[in-house]
Amino acid sequence: MQEQRDTLTDLVDHIIPVVDRPDLLHEWKNLWALCRYHHGRKFSLEIYARDNGLLEMLPMWCRDPTMRPPEFR
């Protein structure tokens, strides 16, 4: 994902998906704004995290892109 670019936000995304953690539906700390392009990229990261049992890593990966698996940097 590209950093340090200005673009309009299209979406508000749940960092940890509600399907996995419905208790976080209304938690402000679990929300962030994304454009559609980055939302699509984040969705791929969610699938990877879910398939590998790493959902708890999503908040760190969202905050610090350098910590993501290499194919998502």
CHARMM-style PDB file with segment names, atoms N, HN, CA, C and O in Angstrom:
ATOM      1  N   MET     1       0.834  -1.176   0.000  1.00  0.00      PROA
ATOM      2  CA  MET     1       0.000   0.000   0.000  1.00  0.00      PROA
ATOM      3  C   MET     1       0.881   1.243   0.000  1.00  0.00      PROA
ATOM      4  O   MET     1       1.938   1.275   0.631  1.00  0.00      PROA
ATOM      5  N   GLN     2       0.437   2.237  -0.701  1.00  0.00      PROA
ATOM      6  HN  GLN     2      -0.421   2.211  -1.213  1.00  0.00      PROA
ATOM      7  CA  GLN     2       1.224   3.457  -0.778  1.00  0.00      PROA
ATOM      8  C   GLN     2       0.935   4.348   0.407  1.00  0.00      PROA
ATOM      9  O   GLN     2      -0.207   4.479   0.848  1.00  0.00      PROA
ATOM     10  N   GLU     3       1.976   4.948   0.906  1.00  0.00      PROA
ATOM     11  HN  GLU     3       2.904   4.841   0.548  1.00  0.00      PROA
ATOM     12  CA  GLU     3       1.865   5.857   2.040  1.00  0.00      PROA
ATOM     13  C   GLU     3       2.130   7.282   1.563  1.00  0.00      PROA
ATOM     14  O   GLU     3       2.655   7.501   0.471  1.00  0.00      PROA
ATOM     15  N   GLN     4       1.761   8.231   2.390  1.00  0.00      PROA
ATOM     16  HN  GLN     4       1.334   8.054   3.277  1.00  0.00      PROA
ATOM     17  CA  GLN     4       2.039   9.642   2.164  1.00  0.00      PROA
ATOM     18  C   GLN     4       1.409  10.166   0.884  1.00  0.00      PROA
ATOM     19  O   GLN     4       2.020  10.943   0.150  1.00  0.00      PROA
ATOM     20  N   ARG     5       0.181   9.734   0.623  1.00  0.00      PROA
ATOM     21  HN  ARG     5      -0.315   9.103   1.218  1.00  0.00      PROA
ATOM     22  CA  ARG     5      -0.566  10.245  -0.522  1.00  0.00      PROA
ATOM     23  C   ARG     5      -1.898  10.750  -0.025  1.00  0.00      PROA
ATOM     24  O   ARG     5      -2.493  10.173   0.885  1.00  0.00      PROA
ATOM     25  N   ASP     6      -2.360  11.819  -0.618  1.00  0.00      PROA
ATOM     26  HN  ASP     6      -1.876  12.288  -1.357  1.00  0.00      PROA
ATOM     27  CA  ASP     6      -3.657  12.364  -0.263  1.00  0.00      PROA
ATOM     28  C   ASP     6      -4.695  11.879  -1.263  1.00  0.00      PROA
ATOM     29  O   ASP     6      -4.501  11.972  -2.475  1.00  0.00      PROA
ATOM     30  N   THR     7      -5.777  11.370  -0.747  1.00  0.00      PROA
ATOM     31  HN  THR     7      -5.934  11.294   0.238  1.00  0.00      PROA
ATOM     32  CA  THR     7      -6.892  10.958  -1.593  1.00  0.00      PROA
ATOM     33  C   THR     7      -8.155  11.040  -0.746  1.00  0.00      PROA
ATOM     34  O   THR     7      -8.091  11.015   0.483  1.00  0.00      PROA
ATOM     35  N   LEU     8      -9.281  11.137  -1.400  1.00  0.00      PROA
ATOM     36  HN  LEU     8      -9.333  11.158  -2.398  1.00  0.00      PROA
ATOM     37  CA  LEU     8     -10.536  11.179  -0.663  1.00  0.00      PROA
ATOM     38  C   LEU     8     -10.873   9.793  -0.130  1.00  0.00      PROA
ATOM     39  O   LEU     8     -10.605   8.779  -0.775  1.00  0.00      PROA
ATOM     40  N   THR     9     -11.447   9.773   1.019  1.00  0.00      PROA
ATOM     41  HN  THR     9     -11.665  10.597   1.543  1.00  0.00      PROA
ATOM     42  CA  THR     9     -11.861   8.520   1.635  1.00  0.00      PROA
ATOM     43  C   THR     9     -13.227   8.124   1.112  1.00  0.00      PROA
ATOM     44  O   THR     9     -14.151   8.937   1.073  1.00  0.00      PROA
ATOM     45  N   ASP    10     -13.346   6.883   0.713  1.00  0.00      PROA
ATOM     46  HN  ASP    10     -12.595   6.223   0.745  1.00  0.00      PROA
ATOM     47  CA  ASP    10     -14.611   6.359   0.232  1.00  0.00      PROA
ATOM     48  C   ASP    10     -15.322   5.530   1.288  1.00  0.00      PROA
ATOM     49  O   ASP    10     -16.550   5.455   1.299  1.00  0.00      PROA
ATOM     50  N   LEU    11     -14.554   4.908   2.177  1.00  0.00      PROA
ATOM     51  HN  LEU    11     -13.556   4.969   2.168  1.00  0.00      PROA
ATOM     52  CA  LEU    11     -15.105   3.891   3.061  1.00  0.00      PROA
ATOM     53  C   LEU    11     -14.556   4.017   4.480  1.00  0.00      PROA
ATOM     54  O   LEU    11     -13.468   4.545   4.709  1.00  0.00      PROA
ATOM     55  N   VAL    12     -15.336   3.519   5.405  1.00  0.00      PROA
ATOM     56  HN  VAL    12     -16.220   3.090   5.219  1.00  0.00      PROA
ATOM     57  CA  VAL    12     -14.854   3.288   6.759  1.00  0.00      PROA
ATOM     58  C   VAL    12     -14.793   1.778   6.913  1.00  0.00      PROA
ATOM     59  O   VAL    12     -15.779   1.079   6.679  1.00  0.00      PROA
ATOM     60  N   ASP    13     -13.642   1.285   7.303  1.00  0.00      PROA
ATOM     61  HN  ASP    13     -12.840   1.853   7.493  1.00  0.00      PROA
ATOM     62  CA  ASP    13     -13.386  -0.151   7.354  1.00  0.00      PROA
ATOM     63  C   ASP    13     -13.158  -0.597   8.792  1.00  0.00      PROA
ATOM     64  O   ASP    13     -12.619   0.149   9.610  1.00  0.00      PROA
ATOM     65  N   HSD    14     -13.573  -1.811   9.085  1.00  0.00      PROA
ATOM     66  HN  HSD    14     -14.011  -2.417   8.421  1.00  0.00      PROA
ATOM     67  CA  HSD    14     -13.265  -2.433  10.376  1.00  0.00      PROA
ATOM     68  C   HSD    14     -11.896  -3.104  10.238  1.00  0.00      PROA
ATOM     69  O   HSD    14     -11.713  -3.961   9.374  1.00  0.00      PROA
ATOM     70  N   ILE    15     -10.955  -2.727  11.067  1.00  0.00      PROA
ATOM     71  HN  ILE    15     -11.104  -2.030  11.769  1.00  0.00      PROA
ATOM     72  CA  ILE    15      -9.617  -3.295  10.992  1.00  0.00      PROA
ATOM     73  C   ILE    15      -9.687  -4.807  11.183  1.00  0.00      PROA
ATOM     74  O   ILE    15      -9.172  -5.562  10.358  1.00  0.00      PROA
ATOM     75  N   ILE    16     -10.310  -5.242  12.247  1.00  0.00      PROA
ATOM     76  HN  ILE    16     -10.728  -4.629  12.917  1.00  0.00      PROA
ATOM     77  CA  ILE    16     -10.611  -6.666  12.420  1.00  0.00      PROA
ATOM     78  C   ILE    16     -12.053  -6.850  11.954  1.00  0.00      PROA
ATOM     79  O   ILE    16     -12.964  -6.270  12.545  1.00  0.00      PROA
ATOM     80  N   PRO    17     -12.279  -7.638  10.914  1.00  0.00      PROA
ATOM     81  CA  PRO    17     -13.612  -7.748  10.324  1.00  0.00      PROA
ATOM     82  C   PRO    17     -14.691  -8.169  11.329  1.00  0.00      PROA
ATOM     83  O   PRO    17     -14.451  -8.984  12.221  1.00  0.00      PROA
ATOM     84  N   VAL    18     -15.864  -7.599  11.161  1.00  0.00      PROA
ATOM     85  HN  VAL    18     -16.059  -6.938  10.437  1.00  0.00      PROA
ATOM     86  CA  VAL    18     -17.003  -7.890  12.039  1.00  0.00      PROA
ATOM     87  C   VAL    18     -17.406  -9.356  11.935  1.00  0.00      PROA
ATOM     88  O   VAL    18     -17.888  -9.935  12.908  1.00  0.00      PROA
ATOM     89  N   VAL    19     -17.218  -9.950  10.784  1.00  0.00      PROA
ATOM     90  HN  VAL    19     -16.827  -9.480   9.993  1.00  0.00      PROA
ATOM     91  CA  VAL    19     -17.558 -11.364  10.628  1.00  0.00      PROA
ATOM     92  C   VAL    19     -16.726 -12.229  11.582  1.00  0.00      PROA
ATOM     93  O   VAL    19     -17.183 -13.279  12.033  1.00  0.00      PROA
ATOM     94  N   ASP    20     -15.532 -11.789  11.878  1.00  0.00      PROA
ATOM     95  HN  ASP    20     -15.161 -10.936  11.512  1.00  0.00      PROA
ATOM     96  CA  ASP    20     -14.653 -12.529  12.787  1.00  0.00      PROA
ATOM     97  C   ASP    20     -14.806 -12.090  14.240  1.00  0.00      PROA
ATOM     98  O   ASP    20     -14.661 -12.898  15.157  1.00  0.00      PROA
ATOM     99  N   ARG    21     -15.098 -10.806  14.447  1.00  0.00      PROA
ATOM    100  HN  ARG    21     -15.216 -10.149  13.702  1.00  0.00      PROA
ATOM    101  CA  ARG    21     -15.236 -10.277  15.802  1.00  0.00      PROA
ATOM    102  C   ARG    21     -16.437  -9.328  15.872  1.00  0.00      PROA
ATOM    103  O   ARG    21     -16.257  -8.111  15.890  1.00  0.00      PROA
ATOM    104  N   PRO    22     -17.664  -9.873  15.913  1.00  0.00      PROA
ATOM    105  CA  PRO    22     -18.860  -9.018  15.962  1.00  0.00      PROA
ATOM    106  C   PRO    22     -18.892  -8.110  17.180  1.00  0.00      PROA
ATOM    107  O   PRO    22     -19.570  -7.083  17.161  1.00  0.00      PROA
ATOM    108  N   ASP    23     -18.178  -8.463  18.233  1.00  0.00      PROA
ATOM    109  HN  ASP    23     -17.627  -9.298  18.248  1.00  0.00      PROA
ATOM    110  CA  ASP    23     -18.147  -7.624  19.430  1.00  0.00      PROA
ATOM    111  C   ASP    23     -17.419  -6.299  19.192  1.00  0.00      PROA
ATOM    112  O   ASP    23     -17.539  -5.381  20.003  1.00  0.00      PROA
ATOM    113  N   LEU    24     -16.674  -6.185  18.103  1.00  0.00      PROA
ATOM    114  HN  LEU    24     -16.577  -6.931  17.444  1.00  0.00      PROA
ATOM    115  CA  LEU    24     -15.936  -4.954  17.795  1.00  0.00      PROA
ATOM    116  C   LEU    24     -16.680  -4.048  16.809  1.00  0.00      PROA
ATOM    117  O   LEU    24     -16.110  -3.077  16.311  1.00  0.00      PROA
ATOM    118  N   LEU    25     -17.928  -4.355  16.532  1.00  0.00      PROA
ATOM    119  HN  LEU    25     -18.391  -5.144  16.937  1.00  0.00      PROA
ATOM    120  CA  LEU    25     -18.710  -3.608  15.549  1.00  0.00      PROA
ATOM    121  C   LEU    25     -18.701  -2.102  15.798  1.00  0.00      PROA
ATOM    122  O   LEU    25     -18.530  -1.326  14.859  1.00  0.00      PROA
ATOM    123  N   HSD    26     -18.881  -1.680  17.043  1.00  0.00      PROA
ATOM    124  HN  HSD    26     -19.020  -2.311  17.806  1.00  0.00      PROA
ATOM    125  CA  HSD    26     -18.998  -0.254  17.361  1.00  0.00      PROA
ATOM    126  C   HSD    26     -17.776   0.302  18.079  1.00  0.00      PROA
ATOM    127  O   HSD    26     -17.857   1.366  18.693  1.00  0.00      PROA
ATOM    128  N   GLU    27     -16.661  -0.388  18.017  1.00  0.00      PROA
ATOM    129  HN  GLU    27     -16.596  -1.253  17.519  1.00  0.00      PROA
ATOM    130  CA  GLU    27     -15.431   0.086  18.653  1.00  0.00      PROA
ATOM    131  C   GLU    27     -14.705   1.054  17.717  1.00  0.00      PROA
ATOM    132  O   GLU    27     -14.287   0.666  16.626  1.00  0.00      PROA
ATOM    133  N   TRP    28     -14.554   2.299  18.135  1.00  0.00      PROA
ATOM    134  HN  TRP    28     -14.893   2.614  19.021  1.00  0.00      PROA
ATOM    135  CA  TRP    28     -13.875   3.305  17.318  1.00  0.00      PROA
ATOM    136  C   TRP    28     -12.440   2.902  17.000  1.00  0.00      PROA
ATOM    137  O   TRP    28     -11.936   3.201  15.917  1.00  0.00      PROA
ATOM    138  N   LYS    29     -11.783   2.230  17.931  1.00  0.00      PROA
ATOM    139  HN  LYS    29     -12.192   1.988  18.810  1.00  0.00      PROA
ATOM    140  CA  LYS    29     -10.388   1.830  17.720  1.00  0.00      PROA
ATOM    141  C   LYS    29     -10.262   0.771  16.629  1.00  0.00      PROA
ATOM    142  O   LYS    29      -9.164   0.518  16.133  1.00  0.00      PROA
ATOM    143  N   ASN    30     -11.372   0.155  16.258  1.00  0.00      PROA
ATOM    144  HN  ASN    30     -12.264   0.360  16.661  1.00  0.00      PROA
ATOM    145  CA  ASN    30     -11.359  -0.864  15.217  1.00  0.00      PROA
ATOM    146  C   ASN    30     -11.768  -0.302  13.849  1.00  0.00      PROA
ATOM    147  O   ASN    30     -11.995  -1.067  12.911  1.00  0.00      PROA
ATOM    148  N   LEU    31     -11.861   1.009  13.734  1.00  0.00      PROA
ATOM    149  HN  LEU    31     -11.676   1.629  14.496  1.00  0.00      PROA
ATOM    150  CA  LEU    31     -12.267   1.641  12.478  1.00  0.00      PROA
ATOM    151  C   LEU    31     -11.132   2.480  11.904  1.00  0.00      PROA
ATOM    152  O   LEU    31     -10.331   3.062  12.636  1.00  0.00      PROA
ATOM    153  N   TRP    32     -11.085   2.526  10.576  1.00  0.00      PROA
ATOM    154  HN  TRP    32     -11.736   2.053   9.982  1.00  0.00      PROA
ATOM    155  CA  TRP    32     -10.193   3.451   9.895  1.00  0.00      PROA
ATOM    156  C   TRP    32     -10.761   3.748   8.522  1.00  0.00      PROA
ATOM    157  O   TRP    32     -11.548   2.972   7.979  1.00  0.00      PROA
ATOM    158  N   ALA    33     -10.358   4.864   7.974  1.00  0.00      PROA
ATOM    159  HN  ALA    33      -9.719   5.494   8.414  1.00  0.00      PROA
ATOM    160  CA  ALA    33     -10.866   5.316   6.683  1.00  0.00      PROA
ATOM    161  C   ALA    33      -9.927   4.862   5.573  1.00  0.00      PROA
ATOM    162  O   ALA    33      -8.707   4.969   5.692  1.00  0.00      PROA
ATOM    163  N   LEU    34     -10.511   4.355   4.497  1.00  0.00      PROA
ATOM    164  HN  LEU    34     -11.502   4.267   4.401  1.00  0.00      PROA
ATOM    165  CA  LEU    34      -9.732   3.880   3.355  1.00  0.00      PROA
ATOM    166  C   LEU    34     -10.390   4.295   2.045  1.00  0.00      PROA
ATOM    167  O   LEU    34     -11.610   4.444   1.970  1.00  0.00      PROA
ATOM    168  N   CYS    35      -9.575   4.480   1.023  1.00  0.00      PROA
ATOM    169  HN  CYS    35      -8.584   4.359   1.084  1.00  0.00      PROA
ATOM    170  CA  CYS    35     -10.123   4.631  -0.320  1.00  0.00      PROA
ATOM    171  C   CYS    35     -10.461   3.226  -0.828  1.00  0.00      PROA
ATOM    172  O   CYS    35     -10.053   2.228  -0.234  1.00  0.00      PROA
ATOM    173  N   ARG    36     -11.199   3.163  -1.913  1.00  0.00      PROA
ATOM    174  HN  ARG    36     -11.530   3.974  -2.395  1.00  0.00      PROA
ATOM    175  CA  ARG    36     -11.625   1.857  -2.435  1.00  0.00      PROA
ATOM    176  C   ARG    36     -10.442   0.973  -2.831  1.00  0.00      PROA
ATOM    177  O   ARG    36     -10.461  -0.236  -2.603  1.00  0.00      PROA
ATOM    178  N   TYR    37      -9.431   1.573  -3.415  1.00  0.00      PROA
ATOM    179  HN  TYR    37      -9.416   2.555  -3.600  1.00  0.00      PROA
ATOM    180  CA  TYR    37      -8.265   0.793  -3.829  1.00  0.00      PROA
ATOM    181  C   TYR    37      -7.626   0.097  -2.627  1.00  0.00      PROA
ATOM    182  O   TYR    37      -7.379  -1.109  -2.661  1.00  0.00      PROA
ATOM    183  N   HSD    38      -7.362   0.857  -1.571  1.00  0.00      PROA
ATOM    184  HN  HSD    38      -7.562   1.836  -1.544  1.00  0.00      PROA
ATOM    185  CA  HSD    38      -6.708   0.270  -0.403  1.00  0.00      PROA
ATOM    186  C   HSD    38      -7.641  -0.661   0.373  1.00  0.00      PROA
ATOM    187  O   HSD    38      -7.176  -1.581   1.046  1.00  0.00      PROA
ATOM    188  N   HSD    39      -8.937  -0.431   0.285  1.00  0.00      PROA
ATOM    189  HN  HSD    39      -9.315   0.316  -0.262  1.00  0.00      PROA
ATOM    190  CA  HSD    39      -9.877  -1.352   0.915  1.00  0.00      PROA
ATOM    191  C   HSD    39      -9.784  -2.728   0.255  1.00  0.00      PROA
ATOM    192  O   HSD    39      -9.829  -3.752   0.936  1.00  0.00      PROA
ATOM    193  N   GLY    40      -9.655  -2.746  -1.060  1.00  0.00      PROA
ATOM    194  HN  GLY    40      -9.618  -1.914  -1.613  1.00  0.00      PROA
ATOM    195  CA  GLY    40      -9.482  -4.010  -1.774  1.00  0.00      PROA
ATOM    196  C   GLY    40      -8.196  -4.716  -1.379  1.00  0.00      PROA
ATOM    197  O   GLY    40      -8.174  -5.935  -1.207  1.00  0.00      PROA
ATOM    198  N   ARG    41      -7.132  -3.952  -1.236  1.00  0.00      PROA
ATOM    199  HN  ARG    41      -7.149  -2.962  -1.375  1.00  0.00      PROA
ATOM    200  CA  ARG    41      -5.853  -4.527  -0.796  1.00  0.00      PROA
ATOM    201  C   ARG    41      -5.968  -5.062   0.624  1.00  0.00      PROA
ATOM    202  O   ARG    41      -5.440  -6.129   0.935  1.00  0.00      PROA
ATOM    203  N   LYS    42      -6.654  -4.327   1.476  1.00  0.00      PROA
ATOM    204  HN  LYS    42      -7.084  -3.460   1.223  1.00  0.00      PROA
ATOM    205  CA  LYS    42      -6.817  -4.746   2.869  1.00  0.00      PROA
ATOM    206  C   LYS    42      -7.651  -6.023   2.933  1.00  0.00      PROA
ATOM    207  O   LYS    42      -7.389  -6.883   3.774  1.00  0.00      PROA
ATOM    208  N   PHE    43      -8.639  -6.161   2.070  1.00  0.00      PROA
ATOM    209  HN  PHE    43      -8.852  -5.462   1.387  1.00  0.00      PROA
ATOM    210  CA  PHE    43      -9.460  -7.370   2.029  1.00  0.00      PROA
ATOM    211  C   PHE    43      -8.591  -8.596   1.747  1.00  0.00      PROA
ATOM    212  O   PHE    43      -8.788  -9.647   2.356  1.00  0.00      PROA
ATOM    213  N   SER    44      -7.640  -8.470   0.836  1.00  0.00      PROA
ATOM    214  HN  SER    44      -7.480  -7.616   0.341  1.00  0.00      PROA
ATOM    215  CA  SER    44      -6.726  -9.570   0.551  1.00  0.00      PROA
ATOM    216  C   SER    44      -5.885  -9.915   1.777  1.00  0.00      PROA
ATOM    217  O   SER    44      -5.604 -11.086   2.035  1.00  0.00      PROA
ATOM    218  N   LEU    45      -5.491  -8.902   2.521  1.00  0.00      PROA
ATOM    219  HN  LEU    45      -5.719  -7.951   2.312  1.00  0.00      PROA
ATOM    220  CA  LEU    45      -4.726  -9.110   3.748  1.00  0.00      PROA
ATOM    221  C   LEU    45      -5.576  -9.828   4.800  1.00  0.00      PROA
ATOM    222  O   LEU    45      -5.072 -10.676   5.537  1.00  0.00      PROA
ATOM    223  N   GLU    46      -6.859  -9.489   4.867  1.00  0.00      PROA
ATOM    224  HN  GLU    46      -7.269  -8.801   4.269  1.00  0.00      PROA
ATOM    225  CA  GLU    46      -7.774 -10.170   5.793  1.00  0.00      PROA
ATOM    226  C   GLU    46      -7.873 -11.659   5.473  1.00  0.00      PROA
ATOM    227  O   GLU    46      -7.825 -12.498   6.372  1.00  0.00      PROA
ATOM    228  N   ILE    47      -8.010 -11.979   4.203  1.00  0.00      PROA
ATOM    229  HN  ILE    47      -8.050 -11.297   3.472  1.00  0.00      PROA
ATOM    230  CA  ILE    47      -8.103 -13.376   3.787  1.00  0.00      PROA
ATOM    231  C   ILE    47      -6.834 -14.122   4.183  1.00  0.00      PROA
ATOM    232  O   ILE    47      -6.899 -15.229   4.718  1.00  0.00      PROA
ATOM    233  N   TYR    48      -5.689 -13.518   3.922  1.00  0.00      PROA
ATOM    234  HN  TYR    48      -5.636 -12.619   3.488  1.00  0.00      PROA
ATOM    235  CA  TYR    48      -4.417 -14.130   4.300  1.00  0.00      PROA
ATOM    236  C   TYR    48      -4.368 -14.364   5.811  1.00  0.00      PROA
ATOM    237  O   TYR    48      -4.002 -15.449   6.263  1.00  0.00      PROA
ATOM    238  N   ALA    49      -4.736 -13.349   6.587  1.00  0.00      PROA
ATOM    239  HN  ALA    49      -5.034 -12.467   6.220  1.00  0.00      PROA
ATOM    240  CA  ALA    49      -4.700 -13.452   8.045  1.00  0.00      PROA
ATOM    241  C   ALA    49      -5.641 -14.551   8.543  1.00  0.00      PROA
ATOM    242  O   ALA    49      -5.276 -15.343   9.412  1.00  0.00      PROA
ATOM    243  N   ARG    50      -6.836 -14.592   7.995  1.00  0.00      PROA
ATOM    244  HN  ARG    50      -7.133 -13.949   7.289  1.00  0.00      PROA
ATOM    245  CA  ARG    50      -7.828 -15.595   8.401  1.00  0.00      PROA
ATOM    246  C   ARG    50      -7.342 -17.005   8.056  1.00  0.00      PROA
ATOM    247  O   ARG    50      -7.437 -17.916   8.878  1.00  0.00      PROA
ATOM    248  N   ASP    51      -6.826 -17.180   6.850  1.00  0.00      PROA
ATOM    249  HN  ASP    51      -6.749 -16.440   6.182  1.00  0.00      PROA
ATOM    250  CA  ASP    51      -6.373 -18.503   6.400  1.00  0.00      PROA
ATOM    251  C   ASP    51      -5.175 -19.013   7.193  1.00  0.00      PROA
ATOM    252  O   ASP    51      -4.949 -20.220   7.283  1.00  0.00      PROA
ATOM    253  N   ASN    52      -4.411 -18.089   7.767  1.00  0.00      PROA
ATOM    254  HN  ASN    52      -4.594 -17.108   7.694  1.00  0.00      PROA
ATOM    255  CA  ASN    52      -3.200 -18.469   8.489  1.00  0.00      PROA
ATOM    256  C   ASN    52      -3.313 -18.294   9.999  1.00  0.00      PROA
ATOM    257  O   ASN    52      -2.315 -18.384  10.713  1.00  0.00      PROA
ATOM    258  N   GLY    53      -4.534 -18.044  10.488  1.00  0.00      PROA
ATOM    259  HN  GLY    53      -5.345 -17.972   9.908  1.00  0.00      PROA
ATOM    260  CA  GLY    53      -4.741 -17.896  11.924  1.00  0.00      PROA
ATOM    261  C   GLY    53      -4.048 -16.682  12.516  1.00  0.00      PROA
ATOM    262  O   GLY    53      -3.583 -16.728  13.655  1.00  0.00      PROA
ATOM    263  N   LEU    54      -3.973 -15.590  11.752  1.00  0.00      PROA
ATOM    264  HN  LEU    54      -4.350 -15.552  10.826  1.00  0.00      PROA
ATOM    265  CA  LEU    54      -3.229 -14.407  12.183  1.00  0.00      PROA
ATOM    266  C   LEU    54      -4.096 -13.152  12.297  1.00  0.00      PROA
ATOM    267  O   LEU    54      -3.584 -12.040  12.163  1.00  0.00      PROA
ATOM    268  N   LEU    55      -5.386 -13.310  12.539  1.00  0.00      PROA
ATOM    269  HN  LEU    55      -5.802 -14.214  12.648  1.00  0.00      PROA
ATOM    270  CA  LEU    55      -6.274 -12.145  12.622  1.00  0.00      PROA
ATOM    271  C   LEU    55      -5.826 -11.139  13.669  1.00  0.00      PROA
ATOM    272  O   LEU    55      -6.029  -9.938  13.495  1.00  0.00      PROA
ATOM    273  N   GLU    56      -5.220 -11.607  14.751  1.00  0.00      PROA
ATOM    274  HN  GLU    56      -5.055 -12.583  14.892  1.00  0.00      PROA
ATOM    275  CA  GLU    56      -4.786 -10.689  15.803  1.00  0.00      PROA
ATOM    276  C   GLU    56      -3.652  -9.780  15.328  1.00  0.00      PROA
ATOM    277  O   GLU    56      -3.329  -8.796  15.994  1.00  0.00      PROA
ATOM    278  N   MET    57      -3.045 -10.100  14.183  1.00  0.00      PROA
ATOM    279  HN  MET    57      -3.306 -10.900  13.642  1.00  0.00      PROA
ATOM    280  CA  MET    57      -1.963  -9.286  13.636  1.00  0.00      PROA
ATOM    281  C   MET    57      -2.479  -8.117  12.798  1.00  0.00      PROA
ATOM    282  O   MET    57      -1.723  -7.188  12.514  1.00  0.00      PROA
ATOM    283  N   LEU    58      -3.747  -8.144  12.398  1.00  0.00      PROA
ATOM    284  HN  LEU    58      -4.362  -8.899  12.629  1.00  0.00      PROA
ATOM    285  CA  LEU    58      -4.276  -7.101  11.516  1.00  0.00      PROA
ATOM    286  C   LEU    58      -4.091  -5.685  12.066  1.00  0.00      PROA
ATOM    287  O   LEU    58      -3.669  -4.810  11.309  1.00  0.00      PROA
ATOM    288  N   PRO    59      -4.383  -5.413  13.339  1.00  0.00      PROA
ATOM    289  CA  PRO    59      -4.174  -4.035  13.815  1.00  0.00      PROA
ATOM    290  C   PRO    59      -2.722  -3.561  13.653  1.00  0.00      PROA
ATOM    291  O   PRO    59      -2.490  -2.418  13.257  1.00  0.00      PROA
ATOM    292  N   MET    60      -1.760  -4.414  13.951  1.00  0.00      PROA
ATOM    293  HN  MET    60      -1.949  -5.342  14.273  1.00  0.00      PROA
ATOM    294  CA  MET    60      -0.357  -4.030  13.800  1.00  0.00      PROA
ATOM    295  C   MET    60      -0.013  -3.825  12.326  1.00  0.00      PROA
ATOM    296  O   MET    60       0.673  -2.867  11.971  1.00  0.00      PROA
ATOM    297  N   TRP    61      -0.494  -4.734  11.467  1.00  0.00      PROA
ATOM    298  HN  TRP    61      -1.051  -5.513  11.756  1.00  0.00      PROA
ATOM    299  CA  TRP    61      -0.227  -4.606  10.042  1.00  0.00      PROA
ATOM    300  C   TRP    61      -0.846  -3.330   9.477  1.00  0.00      PROA
ATOM    301  O   TRP    61      -0.278  -2.723   8.569  1.00  0.00      PROA
ATOM    302  N   CYS    62      -1.994  -2.917   9.994  1.00  0.00      PROA
ATOM    303  HN  CYS    62      -2.456  -3.410  10.732  1.00  0.00      PROA
ATOM    304  CA  CYS    62      -2.634  -1.691   9.515  1.00  0.00      PROA
ATOM    305  C   CYS    62      -1.857  -0.459   9.971  1.00  0.00      PROA
ATOM    306  O   CYS    62      -1.712   0.501   9.214  1.00  0.00      PROA
ATOM    307  N   ARG    63      -1.363  -0.485  11.196  1.00  0.00      PROA
ATOM    308  HN  ARG    63      -1.481  -1.265  11.810  1.00  0.00      PROA
ATOM    309  CA  ARG    63      -0.601   0.653  11.727  1.00  0.00      PROA
ATOM    310  C   ARG    63       0.788   0.759  11.115  1.00  0.00      PROA
ATOM    311  O   ARG    63       1.276   1.863  10.871  1.00  0.00      PROA
ATOM    312  N   ASP    64       1.428  -0.379  10.864  1.00  0.00      PROA
ATOM    313  HN  ASP    64       1.031  -1.275  11.062  1.00  0.00      PROA
ATOM    314  CA  ASP    64       2.821  -0.391  10.414  1.00  0.00      PROA
ATOM    315  C   ASP    64       2.981  -1.318   9.209  1.00  0.00      PROA
ATOM    316  O   ASP    64       3.172  -2.524   9.372  1.00  0.00      PROA
ATOM    317  N   PRO    65       2.904  -0.761   8.008  1.00  0.00      PROA
ATOM    318  CA  PRO    65       2.997  -1.592   6.800  1.00  0.00      PROA
ATOM    319  C   PRO    65       4.295  -2.392   6.696  1.00  0.00      PROA
ATOM    320  O   PRO    65       4.321  -3.421   6.021  1.00  0.00      PROA
ATOM    321  N   THR    66       5.360  -1.953   7.338  1.00  0.00      PROA
ATOM    322  HN  THR    66       5.340  -1.118   7.887  1.00  0.00      PROA
ATOM    323  CA  THR    66       6.619  -2.682   7.250  1.00  0.00      PROA
ATOM    324  C   THR    66       6.559  -4.017   7.982  1.00  0.00      PROA
ATOM    325  O   THR    66       7.412  -4.878   7.766  1.00  0.00      PROA
ATOM    326  N   MET    67       5.565  -4.201   8.843  1.00  0.00      PROA
ATOM    327  HN  MET    67       4.872  -3.502   9.019  1.00  0.00      PROA
ATOM    328  CA  MET    67       5.423  -5.441   9.600  1.00  0.00      PROA
ATOM    329  C   MET    67       4.570  -6.488   8.870  1.00  0.00      PROA
ATOM    330  O   MET    67       4.470  -7.632   9.313  1.00  0.00      PROA
ATOM    331  N   ARG    68       3.965  -6.092   7.761  1.00  0.00      PROA
ATOM    332  HN  ARG    68       4.046  -5.162   7.401  1.00  0.00      PROA
ATOM    333  CA  ARG    68       3.113  -7.023   7.008  1.00  0.00      PROA
ATOM    334  C   ARG    68       3.948  -8.116   6.353  1.00  0.00      PROA
ATOM    335  O   ARG    68       5.150  -7.949   6.145  1.00  0.00      PROA
ATOM    336  N   PRO    69       3.310  -9.228   6.033  1.00  0.00      PROA
ATOM    337  CA  PRO    69       4.024 -10.241   5.245  1.00  0.00      PROA
ATOM    338  C   PRO    69       4.548  -9.612   3.951  1.00  0.00      PROA
ATOM    339  O   PRO    69       3.905  -8.718   3.402  1.00  0.00      PROA
ATOM    340  N   PRO    70       5.685 -10.056   3.463  1.00  0.00      PROA
ATOM    341  CA  PRO    70       6.326  -9.407   2.304  1.00  0.00      PROA
ATOM    342  C   PRO    70       5.416  -9.192   1.095  1.00  0.00      PROA
ATOM    343  O   PRO    70       5.544  -8.181   0.405  1.00  0.00      PROA
ATOM    344  N   GLU    71       4.503 -10.121   0.827  1.00  0.00      PROA
ATOM    345  HN  GLU    71       4.399 -10.942   1.387  1.00  0.00      PROA
ATOM    346  CA  GLU    71       3.649  -9.960  -0.370  1.00  0.00      PROA
ATOM    347  C   GLU    71       2.613  -8.854  -0.221  1.00  0.00      PROA
ATOM    348  O   GLU    71       1.909  -8.541  -1.181  1.00  0.00      PROA
ATOM    349  N   PHE    72       2.505  -8.255   0.967  1.00  0.00      PROA
ATOM    350  HN  PHE    72       3.077  -8.510   1.746  1.00  0.00      PROA
ATOM    351  CA  PHE    72       1.521  -7.181   1.210  1.00  0.00      PROA
ATOM    352  C   PHE    72       2.182  -5.839   1.530  1.00  0.00      PROA
ATOM    353  O   PHE    72       1.497  -4.914   1.965  1.00  0.00      PROA
ATOM    354  N   ARG    73       3.462  -5.715   1.331  1.00  0.00      PROA
ATOM    355  HN  ARG    73       4.018  -6.467   0.977  1.00  0.00      PROA
ATOM    356  CA  ARG    73       4.157  -4.444   1.617  1.00  0.00      PROA
ATOM    357  C   ARG    73       4.116  -3.518   0.446  1.00  0.00      PROA
ATOM    358  OT1 ARG    73       4.650  -2.411   0.515  1.00  0.00      PROA
TER     359      ARG     73
END
